[in-house]
């Protein structure tokens, strides 16, 4: 789990919104290189931004959100 790393980073919506960046950052976190953290407000912000750009994903991001929560420490 990413929460046991030596370094901690607060990930803002601007890096959680682009899926490729998010995947790279979450991979590094699950590898234990750092602990990824964000708040529920940040989480709601990236989901809203993605749903605005991709209306076809509206209501379909819960699985991704849940996987990201498992790999990080939500604060």
C-alpha positions in Angstrom: 0.0 0.0 0.0 1.2 3.5 -0.9 0.8 4.9 2.6 3.9 3.3 4.0 6.4 5.1 1.8 9.1 7.5 3.1 7.8 10.5 1.1 4.3 11.8 0.9 2.7 13.9 -1.9 -0.7 15.7 -1.9 -2.1 15.1 -5.4 -4.3 17.9 -6.6 -7.1 17.6 -9.2 -4.8 18.9 -11.9 -2.7 15.8 -11.8 -5.6 13.4 -11.0 -7.6 14.5 -14.0 -5.3 13.5 -16.9 -5.7 9.7 -16.9 -2.2 9.0 -18.2 -0.6 11.1 -15.5 -2.8 9.6 -12.8 -1.9 6.1 -13.9 1.8 6.9 -13.8 1.6 8.5 -10.3 -0.5 5.7 -8.9 1.9 3.1 -10.2 4.8 4.8 -8.5 2.7 5.1 -5.3 1.7 1.4 -5.3 5.4 0.5 -5.9 6.1 2.2 -2.6 8.1 5.2 -3.9 5.9 7.7 -2.2 2.5 7.9 -0.4 -0.2 9.5 -2.6 -2.8 11.5 -0.7 -5.7 13.7 -1.6 -9.0 14.9 0.0 -12.5 14.1 -0.9 -12.9 17.6 -2.2 -10.0 17.1 -4.6 -11.5 13.8 -5.6 -14.8 15.4 -6.4 -13.0 18.1 -8.4 -11.2 15.7 -10.7 -14.3 13.6 -11.2 -16.4 16.6 -12.1 -13.8 17.9 -14.5 -13.5 14.6 -16.3 -17.3 14.2 -16.5 -17.5 17.7 -18.0 -15.0 16.9 -20.7 -16.3 13.3 -21.2 -20.1 13.3 -20.6 -20.2 9.6 -21.6 -18.3 8.8 -18.3 -20.8 10.5 -16.0 -21.6 8.1 -13.2 -19.1 5.5 -14.4 -16.0 6.6 -12.5 -16.7 5.0 -9.1 -14.6 1.9 -9.8 -11.6 4.0 -10.8 -12.1 6.2 -7.7 -12.3 3.1 -5.5 -9.2 1.6 -7.0 -7.3 4.8 -6.5 -8.5 5.0 -2.9 -7.2 1.5 -2.2 -3.8 2.5 -3.5 -3.5 5.7 -1.5 -4.3 7.4 1.7 -7.4 9.7 1.4 -7.1 12.5 3.8 
